[in-house]
Amino acid sequence: MIPYGRQEITQEDEQAVLETLRSDFITQGPAISEFEKNFAAYCGSKYSIAVSSCTAGLHLSCLALGLSEEDLGVTSPNTFVATANAIAYCRAKVGFIDINPQTYNIDLDELGSRLKSGMRPKVVLPVHFAGHSCDMEHLNALSRQYKFSIIEDAAHCTGASYQGKKVGSCSYSDLTVFSLHPVKIITSGEGGMITTNSEELYEKLILLRTHGITRDNKKMQNPTEEGWYFEQKELGYHYRMTDIQAALGNSQLKRLDSYLEQRRRIACRYEEKLSDLPIQRPLPSDESSWHLYEILLTQHDRTKVYNLMRKAGIGVNVHYIPVHTQPYYKKRGFNKGDFPNAERYYSQALTLPLYPGLTDEQQDYICDHLRKLLS
Ligand SMILES: *Cc1c(COP(=O)(O)O)cnc(C)c1O
């Protein structure tokens, strides 16, 4: 089966992990800060905080911005459940805004009109679907007018750009959160990375990542000379990444640009080879990280095509089941029909395989087979 996505692990990666395994620290050692430093430099952000997953990063980001019971957090229904769950973890109210049918990202005109008619989120979490950034300048203008914070869910977006700057530079947001799961652009096994330019948010995140504990005398209520002493200042979590994971992530980061090039090339080949089929293809983009190549079967039965592609050994997938239609979110008051664009999109969507290492022959096979099924 050709999967829809997969990691690539090189000898350099193995070597980096092995070196860490043989060193004094397999967690809470130097590999973490090395990875953080390089990640921040790549994105052009002041700070970078490694965490155990993107989900953990989204949760901590919501906490750091003070999201709590009285508040509303808003995101797109076309995402993995983790984005909405991060809001729910803080006991805040979860809100969705429907997607734009061309970009599949949160519809900012719709958000604008909801804000105009009184919606008051404390935090908005745009999701850069498939690697295509949302219009962050537009969202940022809304955030200044209506006073909300922005956390970018950039799980699909490591290495992508927006207006010539790397996603994660936080030019138009408070925080950006990346996923380092093996199916994403680069991996640390499991892992996430948060970037920000705010020292205040950075300090909060560092504290919250490790139980709310500090060992820094300057930050203590009762500073002391006793070497073992630490203080818990808040209710934090254990959301750390290990040094083993950081060593892998750091090694992968060196190949990020090459991965982006390979992904772009595969996307361009799909664009060419599928151009005459009766499907909706993704918008072309030089700045996308091309995490997913999503086509819409506007004139065919998607489920039938999905099953027949799978039967032929092609691991197509579907991203995403609209989050508000999940039983848990139905319990929270949402219903089918609430966000028709996301639901229509979902009924037609099919994710084609795309990852570095997918060969031209495999891609030709995928395209030929799809063509046969649609003719
Ligand atoms: C993968 C993903 C996440 C969660 O990432 P983890 O690192 O597995 O926690 C969150 N949001 C989106 C959009 C994702 O695709």
Ligand as a Chemical Component Dictionary entry (heavy atoms), coordinates in Angstrom:
data_LIG
# 
_chem_comp.id                   LIG 
_chem_comp.type                 NON-POLYMER 
_chem_comp.pdbx_formal_charge   0 
_chem_comp.three_letter_code    LIG 
# 
loop_
_chem_comp_atom.comp_id 
_chem_comp_atom.atom_id 
_chem_comp_atom.alt_atom_id 
_chem_comp_atom.type_symbol 
_chem_comp_atom.charge 
_chem_comp_atom.model_Cartn_x 
_chem_comp_atom.model_Cartn_y 
_chem_comp_atom.model_Cartn_z 
_chem_comp_atom.pdbx_ordinal 
LIG C1 C1 C 0 -1.651 16.637 13.460 1  
LIG C2 C2 C 0 -2.459 17.807 13.842 2  
LIG C3 C3 C 0 -2.567 18.251 15.168 3  
LIG C4 C4 C 0 -2.037 17.463 16.341 4  
LIG O1 O1 O 0 -0.677 17.199 16.258 5  
LIG P1 P1 P 0 0.012  16.227 17.326 6  
LIG O2 O2 O 0 1.462  16.566 17.210 7  
LIG O3 O3 O 0 -0.293 14.828 16.892 8  
LIG O4 O4 O 0 -0.547 16.538 18.654 9  
LIG C5 C5 C 0 -3.250 19.428 15.413 10 
LIG N1 N1 N 0 -3.811 20.135 14.423 11 
LIG C6 C6 C 0 -3.751 19.728 13.139 12 
LIG C7 C7 C 0 -4.371 20.581 12.069 13 
LIG C8 C8 C 0 -3.081 18.542 12.810 14 
LIG O5 O5 O 0 -3.050 18.131 11.534 15 
# 
loop_
_chem_comp_bond.comp_id 
_chem_comp_bond.atom_id_1 
_chem_comp_bond.atom_id_2 
_chem_comp_bond.value_order 
_chem_comp_bond.pdbx_ordinal 
LIG C1 C2 SING 1  
LIG C2 C3 SING 2  
LIG C2 C8 DOUB 3  
LIG C3 C4 SING 4  
LIG C3 C5 DOUB 5  
LIG C4 O1 SING 6  
LIG O1 P1 SING 7  
LIG P1 O2 DOUB 8  
LIG P1 O3 SING 9  
LIG P1 O4 SING 10 
LIG C5 N1 SING 11 
LIG N1 C6 DOUB 12 
LIG C6 C7 SING 13 
LIG C6 C8 SING 14 
LIG C8 O5 SING 15 
# 
